Amino acid sequence: MLRESNDRLLGKKTRYKLGSIFQYQNEYLLTAFSRFDEKNRAYLSMQDFIGCLLEFWNEIDIIYGGSTIVIPLLGSGITRFRGYENVSEQELLELLL
């Protein structure tokens, strides 16, 4: 699902639903994973993260066709979780599973 964000001053203006997937070169799956604040910094709330994962798994189910999919631990890098700044990698893994 695409939307244009005309009020955004920096960055691209096309917005995708969190968790939506774009298949790149039949080998890579790219997913919309965060929102951006007024300073163009990515962030997520825990509710956004869970909604993103639900949409992600639905789209993976449509795309994967029985193929092996390798997924990094989503959110374990510089993701800014609003309200859950100290979420552990173990908690992220449990949510992902």
N, C-alpha and C positions, 0 to 999 in steps of 0.2 A: 504494500500500500504506500503510495507516494503522495506527498503534500509539499507544496512550495511554502517557504517561510520568507515572506517579503520584508519582514521587520528586522531581519538579521543583517548586521553591518559587516561582520567578518565571516569568512568561511563560505562553504557551499550552502545553497538555499534549499536543496532538495532534502526532504525529511522522509525517513522510512520508519515503519512500525517497528518497535523494539522486538528483537528476535527474528525478524524476517531475514531470509537468506537469499544471497545472490551466488549463483554457481559461476566460477571463473575458470575458463579453459578446461572444463570437464574434470578438473583435479582438485580445485580448491573451493571451499564454501566460505563465503564472507557473510557475517551477520551484523545487523544493526544492534549495537550493544549499549549505547549510552545516550544521555541527553547532554546539552551544552548550556553553560551559563552565559551571562553577559560578557564575560572575559574569555569566552571560547574554551573553557575548561570542561572536560567530560566529567559527568557525575551520574550516579544512580541512587535511588532509594532502594531499600530492601524489597519493597512492594514492586518496584520497576524490575528489579533483578529476577524475582520469582515469575512475574508476568513474561519477561523476556525468555526465561528458560522454557516456560510452557509453550510459547509460540515457536521457539527454536526446535523443541522436540517434535512438535506437530509438523513443521516443515522438513525436518530430517526424515521423518517417517515417510513423507511423500517422495523425497529426492533419492534416498540412499539405495533403494532397490536391492537390498541384501549385501551391498558392498561394505567393506570394513571402513569405519570412520574413526579417525583419531582426533580427539578433542582436547585442547589445552585446558588447564584449570581456569575457567573463565572468572575474571575478577581478581586474580591473584597478583596482578602487576600493580599499576598505578591507579586502578579504579578508585574513585572517590565515592564511598558509600555514605550518603547523608544519614546521620542518625545511628550508623553502625560502623564507625571509623576503625574499630579494633576487631573486626570479624577475622577469624583465623582461617588458614587454608583448610583445616579439617572441616570447619563449618561450611565452607564453600563447596568442598568435595561432597559432603552429605547432601547439600541442596541440589547439586548437579546430578547426583545419582537418583 
